[in-house]
Amino acid sequence: MIASGQTERTTAKITSQHGIDCQFERVPAILYSTQNAVPLKEEAEAAASLGIDAYFTGETELSFPVEGAVCFPNQAQFSPLAFIRHICQKLDIREHTKVIKIRGNKVITKAGVMTADHIVVATHYPMRNVPGFYFLRQHQERSYVLLLGGSSCRTGENKNGGAYDALTRAAEQYYPGYKEIMRWSAQDCMTHDGIPFIGRYSVFTPGLYVITGFQKWGMTSSMIAAMILRDKLCGMENPYEKVFSPQRINLRASIGSLFTDIGMSIKGLTKGLLCKQSPRCPHMDCV
Ligand SMILES: Cc1cc2nc3c(=O)[nH]c(=O)nc-3n(C[C@H](O)[C@H](O)[C@H](O)COP(=O)(O)OP(=O)(O)OC[C@H]3O[C@@H](n4cnc5c(N)ncnc54)[C@H](O)[C@@H]3O)c2cc1C
């Protein structure tokens, strides 16, 4: 895993303070294009204008030529599982315990009911639809992985296949003689304005919080989520709270994707009803 900014600094501090063996090292992160250097030059300029250590380059250690790349030096690379195994040693964790419902301050599971003053929903895709309406405010994107990752598309759009074919072609082009060992794809939550939702689940649910919409960067962003919620639960100010607030309204940045997501939700739900298919979504069994 690669982490940058606040996450990189915090992980480095915790790792050295607690002597955690998680293969922590500093490496450059490279964002490159084989087609167009212009957006990368703009990215490097934007980073520089924000005081982020980054520069445009035509040279990388990749085995194929690139049009250009942005290099972010000194990023943190470490094993997230080794890191988390260490920091959660003293926590009381119940595994294999599916939450069926949340009612007020009660978390209802098949194994029993838990009560808490503060409940954080960190289930990747929020498990409760109303209130919050996160299913209207973000969509799922699927990314395909061999040793190469990419070909992302909206979940459900690749019905006829073909996403892995694009990766196979890239593997043949860039790594001739490669051997395919396995295929895998991930689902990610994409918000309208590109910023995760971290904070109160809704204005109607005191004590209930959410962490979602990580845009494929949940291991890195979970650190800022932890900091924001720690401060909120302890009654302290956090300078980033407003930026990530699930109750934020940023119509300029999100109006286009908001209408697309609402349209896609309606299309998906009515299709099940009109086509005699099961009107239940296999994701969370919603009608
Ligand atoms: C190949 C690959 C490489 C990646 N590399 C990076 C990287 O370098 N940096 C980075 O930042 N991110 C990376 N990511 C993305 C990152 O892994 C995800 O964004 C992140 O794991 C999402 O975290 P999450 O806690 O929101 O969800 P998850 O990790 O999916 O955790 C949600 C948990 O909630 C549980 N759950 C769900 N519903 C219920 C329920 N009803 N009751 C009880 N439990 C429930 C699930 O079982 C699961 O354990 C990578 C992903 C992939 C696939």
Ligand as a Chemical Component Dictionary entry (heavy atoms), coordinates in Angstrom:
data_LIG
# 
_chem_comp.id                   LIG 
_chem_comp.type                 NON-POLYMER 
_chem_comp.pdbx_formal_charge   0 
_chem_comp.three_letter_code    LIG 
# 
loop_
_chem_comp_atom.comp_id 
_chem_comp_atom.atom_id 
_chem_comp_atom.alt_atom_id 
_chem_comp_atom.type_symbol 
_chem_comp_atom.charge 
_chem_comp_atom.model_Cartn_x 
_chem_comp_atom.model_Cartn_y 
_chem_comp_atom.model_Cartn_z 
_chem_comp_atom.pdbx_ordinal 
LIG C1  C1  C 0 -5.660  -4.523 -5.388 1  
LIG C2  C2  C 0 -6.039  -3.351 -4.549 2  
LIG C3  C3  C 0 -5.055  -2.425 -4.174 3  
LIG C4  C4  C 0 -5.404  -1.328 -3.402 4  
LIG N1  N1  N 0 -4.418  -0.443 -3.042 5  
LIG C5  C5  C 0 -4.716  0.623  -2.276 6  
LIG C6  C6  C 0 -3.679  1.537  -1.865 7  
LIG O1  O1  O 0 -2.502  1.383  -2.204 8  
LIG N2  N2  N 0 -4.040  2.591  -1.106 9  
LIG C7  C7  C 0 -5.339  2.776  -0.720 10 
LIG O2  O2  O 0 -5.608  3.744  -0.022 11 
LIG N3  N3  N 0 -6.342  1.927  -1.065 12 
LIG C8  C8  C 0 -6.067  0.847  -1.838 13 
LIG N4  N4  N 0 -7.073  -0.020 -2.222 14 
LIG C9  C9  C 0 -8.492  0.264  -1.858 15 
LIG C10 C10 C 0 -8.823  -0.120 -0.422 16 
LIG O3  O3  O 0 -8.489  -1.461 -0.187 17 
LIG C11 C11 C 0 -10.346 0.074  -0.161 18 
LIG O4  O4  O 0 -10.728 1.388  -0.563 19 
LIG C12 C12 C 0 -10.634 -0.096 1.328  20 
LIG O5  O5  O 0 -10.366 -1.428 1.732  21 
LIG C13 C13 C 0 -12.099 0.222  1.657  22 
LIG O6  O6  O 0 -12.183 0.155  3.051  23 
LIG P1  P1  P 0 -13.571 0.053  3.842  24 
LIG O7  O7  O 0 -13.233 -0.099 5.279  25 
LIG O8  O8  O 0 -14.466 1.186  3.433  26 
LIG O9  O9  O 0 -14.271 -1.254 3.290  27 
LIG P2  P2  P 0 -13.835 -2.802 3.428  28 
LIG O10 O10 O 0 -12.329 -2.941 3.450  29 
LIG O11 O11 O 0 -14.604 -3.502 2.347  30 
LIG O12 O12 O 0 -14.382 -3.199 4.879  31 
LIG C14 C14 C 0 -15.797 -3.231 5.151  32 
LIG C15 C15 C 0 -16.036 -4.317 6.198  33 
LIG O13 O13 O 0 -17.395 -4.245 6.648  34 
LIG C16 C16 C 0 -17.901 -5.565 6.759  35 
LIG N5  N5  N 0 -19.383 -5.525 6.646  36 
LIG C17 C17 C 0 -20.128 -5.183 5.575  37 
LIG N6  N6  N 0 -21.452 -5.276 5.855  38 
LIG C18 C18 C 0 -21.542 -5.669 7.159  39 
LIG C19 C19 C 0 -22.640 -5.964 8.043  40 
LIG N7  N7  N 0 -23.920 -5.846 7.672  41 
LIG N8  N8  N 0 -22.343 -6.381 9.310  42 
LIG C20 C20 C 0 -21.053 -6.504 9.723  43 
LIG N9  N9  N 0 -19.974 -6.238 8.931  44 
LIG C21 C21 C 0 -20.221 -5.836 7.673  45 
LIG C22 C22 C 0 -17.223 -6.336 5.613  46 
LIG O14 O14 O 0 -17.245 -7.730 5.890  47 
LIG C23 C23 C 0 -15.819 -5.739 5.641  48 
LIG O15 O15 O 0 -14.983 -6.450 6.537  49 
LIG C24 C24 C 0 -6.749  -1.141 -2.982 50 
LIG C25 C25 C 0 -7.723  -2.091 -3.337 51 
LIG C26 C26 C 0 -7.384  -3.164 -4.112 52 
LIG C27 C27 C 0 -8.445  -4.134 -4.461 53 
# 
loop_
_chem_comp_bond.comp_id 
_chem_comp_bond.atom_id_1 
_chem_comp_bond.atom_id_2 
_chem_comp_bond.value_order 
_chem_comp_bond.pdbx_ordinal 
LIG C1  C2  SING 1  
LIG C2  C3  SING 2  
LIG C2  C26 DOUB 3  
LIG C3  C4  DOUB 4  
LIG C4  N1  SING 5  
LIG C4  C24 SING 6  
LIG N1  C5  DOUB 7  
LIG C5  C6  SING 8  
LIG C5  C8  SING 9  
LIG C6  O1  DOUB 10 
LIG C6  N2  SING 11 
LIG N2  C7  SING 12 
LIG C7  O2  DOUB 13 
LIG C7  N3  SING 14 
LIG N3  C8  DOUB 15 
LIG C8  N4  SING 16 
LIG N4  C9  SING 17 
LIG N4  C24 SING 18 
LIG C9  C10 SING 19 
LIG C10 O3  SING 20 
LIG C10 C11 SING 21 
LIG C11 O4  SING 22 
LIG C11 C12 SING 23 
LIG C12 O5  SING 24 
LIG C12 C13 SING 25 
LIG C13 O6  SING 26 
LIG O6  P1  SING 27 
LIG P1  O7  DOUB 28 
LIG P1  O8  SING 29 
LIG P1  O9  SING 30 
LIG O9  P2  SING 31 
LIG P2  O10 DOUB 32 
LIG P2  O11 SING 33 
LIG P2  O12 SING 34 
LIG O12 C14 SING 35 
LIG C14 C15 SING 36 
LIG C15 O13 SING 37 
LIG C15 C23 SING 38 
LIG O13 C16 SING 39 
LIG C16 N5  SING 40 
LIG C16 C22 SING 41 
LIG N5  C17 SING 42 
LIG N5  C21 SING 43 
LIG C17 N6  DOUB 44 
LIG N6  C18 SING 45 
LIG C18 C19 SING 46 
LIG C18 C21 DOUB 47 
LIG C19 N7  SING 48 
LIG C19 N8  DOUB 49 
LIG N8  C20 SING 50 
LIG C20 N9  DOUB 51 
LIG N9  C21 SING 52 
LIG C22 O14 SING 53 
LIG C22 C23 SING 54 
LIG C23 O15 SING 55 
LIG C24 C25 DOUB 56 
LIG C25 C26 SING 57 
LIG C26 C27 SING 58 
# 
